[in-house]
Protein backbone atom coordinates (compact mmCIF):
# COMPACT_ATOMS: atom_id res chain seq x y z
CA UNK A 1 0.00 0.00 0.00
CA UNK A 2 2.60 2.58 1.04
CA UNK A 3 5.15 1.57 -1.59
CA UNK A 4 2.69 2.34 -4.39
CA UNK A 5 1.72 5.75 -2.97
CA UNK A 6 4.71 7.97 -3.64
CA UNK A 7 3.05 11.11 -5.02
CA UNK A 8 2.07 13.41 -2.17
CA UNK A 9 3.58 11.13 0.48
CA UNK A 10 4.24 12.89 3.76
CA UNK A 11 6.57 11.66 6.47
CA UNK A 12 3.92 12.02 9.17
CA UNK A 13 1.12 10.21 7.34
CA UNK A 14 -0.81 8.21 9.90
CA UNK A 15 -0.61 4.47 9.34
CA UNK A 16 -2.86 2.53 11.72
CA UNK A 17 -0.97 -0.77 11.60
CA UNK A 18 -1.87 -2.81 14.64
CA UNK A 19 1.23 -5.01 14.71
CA UNK A 20 3.84 -2.55 13.45
CA UNK A 21 5.19 -1.08 16.65
CA UNK A 22 8.70 -0.03 15.67
CA UNK A 23 10.61 0.78 12.49
CA UNK A 24 12.42 -2.54 13.08
CA UNK A 25 9.24 -4.31 11.95
CA UNK A 26 10.06 -3.37 8.36
CA UNK A 27 13.14 -5.61 8.58
CA UNK A 28 10.90 -8.62 9.24
CA UNK A 29 9.24 -8.38 5.83
CA UNK A 30 11.57 -6.41 3.52
CA UNK A 31 15.19 -6.71 2.40
CA UNK A 32 17.53 -4.58 4.60
CA UNK A 33 18.00 -1.73 2.07
CA UNK A 34 14.27 -1.35 1.45
CA UNK A 35 13.47 -1.71 5.17
CA UNK A 36 15.93 1.08 6.00
CA UNK A 37 14.42 3.38 3.35
CA UNK A 38 10.89 2.74 4.65
CA UNK A 39 11.93 3.19 8.28
CA UNK A 40 13.33 6.63 7.37
CA UNK A 41 10.02 7.68 5.79
CA UNK A 42 7.71 6.77 8.67
CA UNK A 43 7.22 8.33 12.06
CA UNK A 44 5.65 5.94 14.57
CA UNK A 45 2.66 7.22 16.54
CA UNK A 46 1.93 5.02 19.51
CA UNK A 47 -1.62 4.18 20.55
CA UNK A 48 -2.57 5.58 23.97
CA UNK A 49 -2.86 3.06 26.82
CA UNK A 50 -6.52 3.93 27.34
CA UNK A 51 -8.66 4.49 24.29
CA UNK A 52 -7.49 4.68 20.73
CA UNK A 53 -6.35 7.47 18.44
CA UNK A 54 -9.58 7.04 16.51
CA UNK A 55 -11.67 7.66 19.65
CA UNK A 56 -9.58 10.72 20.41
CA UNK A 57 -10.01 12.05 16.85
CA UNK A 58 -13.77 11.51 17.09
CA UNK A 59 -13.77 13.62 20.26
CA UNK A 60 -11.50 16.34 18.85
CA UNK A 61 -13.50 17.00 15.67
CA UNK A 62 -16.65 18.16 17.51
CA UNK A 63 -14.45 20.31 19.78
CA UNK A 64 -12.84 21.86 16.69
CA UNK A 65 -16.25 22.44 15.20
CA UNK A 66 -17.64 24.13 18.34
CA UNK A 67 -14.58 26.17 19.23
CA UNK A 68 -13.27 27.19 15.82
CA UNK A 69 -15.62 26.42 12.95
CA UNK A 70 -18.99 27.56 14.31
CA UNK A 71 -18.98 30.49 11.86
CA UNK A 72 -18.59 31.08 8.17
CA UNK A 73 -14.96 31.27 7.04
CA UNK A 74 -14.96 32.46 3.42
CA UNK A 75 -11.35 31.74 2.38
CA UNK A 76 -9.41 28.49 2.54
CA UNK A 77 -6.26 30.30 3.69
CA UNK A 78 -8.14 31.81 6.62
CA UNK A 79 -9.60 28.41 7.49
CA UNK A 80 -6.13 26.82 7.49
CA UNK A 81 -4.73 29.57 9.73
CA UNK A 82 -7.67 29.30 12.14
CA UNK A 83 -7.46 25.51 12.42
CA UNK A 84 -3.68 25.56 12.87
CA UNK A 85 -3.98 28.23 15.57
CA UNK A 86 -6.70 26.18 17.31
CA UNK A 87 -4.59 23.00 17.19
CA UNK A 88 -1.50 24.84 18.42
CA UNK A 89 -3.49 26.25 21.35
CA UNK A 90 -4.88 22.78 22.22
CA UNK A 91 -1.38 21.32 22.11
CA UNK A 92 0.10 24.11 24.27
CA UNK A 93 -2.58 23.47 26.88
CA UNK A 94 -1.79 19.73 26.68
CA UNK A 95 -5.50 19.04 26.34
CA UNK A 96 -6.26 15.39 27.06
CA UNK A 97 -9.28 13.14 26.90
CA UNK A 98 -10.94 12.27 30.16
CA UNK A 99 -12.02 8.65 29.80
CA UNK A 100 -15.12 7.96 31.87
CA UNK A 101 -15.98 4.54 30.48
CA UNK A 102 -14.31 2.17 32.95
CA UNK A 103 -14.20 -1.61 32.95
CA UNK A 104 -17.00 -1.70 35.50
CA UNK A 105 -19.27 0.67 33.56
CA UNK A 106 -18.55 -1.29 30.37
CA UNK A 107 -19.52 -4.55 32.03
CA UNK A 108 -22.73 -3.00 33.33
CA UNK A 109 -23.70 -1.26 30.11
CA UNK A 110 -22.78 -4.15 27.80
CA UNK A 111 -23.82 -7.10 29.96
CA UNK A 112 -26.60 -8.05 27.55
CA UNK A 113 -24.02 -8.49 24.75
CA UNK A 114 -21.95 -11.15 26.53
CA UNK A 115 -22.69 -14.66 27.67
CA UNK A 116 -22.45 -15.37 31.38
CA UNK A 117 -20.44 -18.48 32.18
CA UNK A 118 -21.12 -20.45 35.31
CA UNK A 119 -18.53 -22.69 36.93
C-alpha positions, 0 to 999 in steps of 0.5 A: 500500500505505502510503496505504491503511494509515492506522489504526495507522500508525507513523512507524518502520514498516519498508518494505523498498523496494529502489529507494526510497533517499531521501524524494526518491523520493516526488517521482518518483511523487507530486504535490509535496504528497502526496510531502511528506506521505509523506516526513514520515511515513517514516524511511529505514533503510539496508541494511547494506553486507554482508548485509541487514536480514533476515539480521540479524533472523534472527540476532537472534531466536535471540539474543533467544530464548536470552538473554531468552525462555528462560523462562516470562514470564506477563504481556505487560507483563513480556514487553514490559519484558524485551524492551525492556531486552534490546534497549536493552542490545544497542544500548548494546553496539553489538552487530554481526553478524560475517559469515563468509560471504565471496565465496571461501567462497560460490564454494566452497560454491555452485559446483555451483549456477553454470555455469562459463564457459570462454573 
